[in-house]
Amino acid sequence: MLAVTLKRLLRSNDLTDVEKAGTVEEARRILTETPIDFVMTDFNLPDGNGAQVIRFAKERISDIKTLCMSGREENESAALEAGASAFLAKPFTSDEFFGALARIGVI
Protein backbone atom coordinates (compact mmCIF):
# COMPACT_ATOMS: atom_id res chain seq x y z
CA MET A 1 0.00 0.00 0.00
CA LEU A 2 2.77 2.46 0.92
CA ALA A 3 4.65 1.61 -2.29
CA VAL A 4 1.62 2.53 -4.42
CA THR A 5 1.14 5.82 -2.56
CA LEU A 6 4.82 6.73 -2.88
CA LYS A 7 4.80 5.89 -6.58
CA ARG A 8 1.83 8.25 -7.05
CA LEU A 9 3.60 10.98 -5.08
CA LEU A 10 6.74 10.59 -7.19
CA ARG A 11 4.76 10.70 -10.42
CA SER A 12 2.93 13.82 -9.25
CA ASN A 13 6.35 15.47 -9.09
CA ASP A 14 7.34 14.43 -12.63
CA LEU A 15 9.41 11.44 -11.48
CA THR A 16 7.60 9.10 -13.81
CA ASP A 17 10.05 6.28 -14.51
CA VAL A 18 9.71 4.33 -11.27
CA GLU A 19 10.75 0.71 -10.68
CA LYS A 20 9.41 -1.26 -7.69
CA ALA A 21 11.14 -4.11 -5.88
CA GLY A 22 9.67 -5.93 -2.92
CA THR A 23 12.82 -7.80 -1.90
CA VAL A 24 16.57 -7.31 -1.74
CA GLU A 25 16.97 -9.80 -4.58
CA GLU A 26 14.52 -7.92 -6.83
CA ALA A 27 16.29 -4.64 -6.04
CA ARG A 28 19.66 -6.16 -6.96
CA ARG A 29 18.25 -7.40 -10.26
CA ILE A 30 16.80 -3.99 -11.10
CA LEU A 31 20.00 -2.21 -10.10
CA THR A 32 21.97 -4.58 -12.33
CA GLU A 33 19.68 -4.42 -15.36
CA THR A 34 18.25 -0.88 -15.32
CA PRO A 35 19.85 2.58 -15.25
CA ILE A 36 18.83 4.02 -11.87
CA ASP A 37 19.21 7.61 -10.64
CA PHE A 38 17.81 7.22 -7.13
CA VAL A 39 17.04 4.41 -4.66
CA MET A 40 14.30 4.51 -2.08
CA THR A 41 13.97 1.49 0.19
CA ASP A 42 12.20 0.36 3.29
CA PHE A 43 14.59 -0.95 5.91
CA ASN A 44 12.64 -4.15 6.59
CA LEU A 45 12.39 -6.42 3.55
CA PRO A 46 11.26 -10.07 3.41
CA ASP A 47 14.70 -11.40 2.46
CA GLY A 48 16.98 -8.90 4.19
CA ASN A 49 17.07 -5.17 4.79
CA GLY A 50 17.40 -1.82 3.12
CA ALA A 51 21.02 -1.45 4.23
CA GLN A 52 21.86 -4.36 1.91
CA VAL A 53 20.08 -2.63 -0.98
CA ILE A 54 21.89 0.65 -0.26
CA ARG A 55 25.32 -1.00 -0.08
CA PHE A 56 24.69 -2.84 -3.36
CA ALA A 57 23.52 0.36 -5.06
CA LYS A 58 26.56 2.31 -3.77
CA GLU A 59 28.91 -0.42 -5.02
CA ARG A 60 27.46 -0.02 -8.51
CA ILE A 61 26.99 3.77 -8.52
CA SER A 62 29.06 5.43 -5.81
CA ASP A 63 27.26 8.80 -5.92
CA ILE A 64 23.69 7.47 -6.16
CA LYS A 65 21.23 9.20 -3.86
CA THR A 66 19.39 6.89 -1.49
CA LEU A 67 16.50 7.27 0.92
CA CYS A 68 15.76 4.62 3.54
CA MET A 69 12.57 4.57 5.57
CA SER A 70 11.47 2.54 8.55
CA GLY A 71 8.86 2.46 11.26
CA ARG A 72 11.69 1.80 13.71
CA GLU A 73 13.93 4.78 14.34
CA GLU A 74 16.67 2.51 15.69
CA ASN A 75 17.27 1.42 12.07
CA GLU A 76 18.46 4.93 11.16
CA SER A 77 22.10 4.40 12.17
CA ALA A 78 22.39 1.14 10.20
CA ALA A 79 20.87 2.80 7.12
CA LEU A 80 23.18 5.80 7.33
CA GLU A 81 26.23 3.60 7.97
CA ALA A 82 25.33 1.65 4.82
CA GLY A 83 25.45 4.92 2.88
CA ALA A 84 21.88 6.21 2.88
CA SER A 85 21.68 9.85 1.87
CA ALA A 86 18.70 10.29 4.18
CA PHE A 87 16.46 8.38 6.57
CA LEU A 88 12.74 8.93 7.01
CA ALA A 89 10.88 7.57 10.04
CA LYS A 90 7.40 6.19 9.33
CA PRO A 91 4.75 7.34 9.47
CA PHE A 92 5.56 10.51 7.57
CA THR A 93 3.64 13.17 5.72
CA SER A 94 3.94 13.96 2.03
CA ASP A 95 5.65 17.23 3.04
CA GLU A 96 8.25 15.28 5.05
CA PHE A 97 8.73 12.89 2.12
CA PHE A 98 9.26 15.67 -0.42
CA GLY A 99 11.42 17.56 2.07
CA ALA A 100 13.73 14.55 2.36
CA LEU A 101 13.91 14.24 -1.44
CA ALA A 102 14.72 17.94 -1.75
CA ARG A 103 17.44 17.78 0.93
CA ILE A 104 19.28 15.06 -0.97
CA GLY A 105 18.79 16.71 -4.36
CA VAL A 106 16.33 14.32 -5.99
CA ILE A 107 13.79 17.08 -6.62
Secondary structure, DSSP 4 states (H G I P E B T S, - for coil): -HHHHHHHHHHHTT-------SSHHHHHHHHHHS--SEEEEESEETTEEHHHHHHHHHHH-TT-EEEEEES-GGGHHHHHHHT-SEEEESS--HHHHHHHHHHTT--
